[in-house]
Amino acid sequence: MIELILKQYLDSVLDVPVLLEHKTGVTVPYVLLDKTGGSESNHLKKATVAIQSYGTSLYNAAKLNEDVIRAMDGLTTVENVGGAHLNGSYNFTDTETKNYRYQAVYDINYL
């Protein structure tokens, strides 16, 4: 399950909590993982994953997003991960809750 692989990897390289869902009581900064799509062909899997970086300010969210992007450069060192390609990175502030966040979207190839 790519979500668990990604969570375990990011937990090991980031200094903030990495979540698979919003949890009450967790304060910013933190990272939230969201698999937005996926496919499989000839036993090779591909997932599109949005990694949301939450911060106390827009600057802090942007800085955490850059930390995530640098960390993701090493994802291919994880067994069964063949590639991680940055699809996009942008300000994704939640206008409803007024939480500052950035989002990096990755296409990940894995077994």
Secondary structure, DSSP 8 states (H G I E B T S, - for coil): -HHHHHHHHHHHH-SS-EESS--TT--SSEEEEEEEEEEEETTEEEEEEEEEEEESSHHHHHHHHHHHHHHHTTGGGSTTEEEEEEEEEEE--BTTTTBEEEEEEEEEEE-
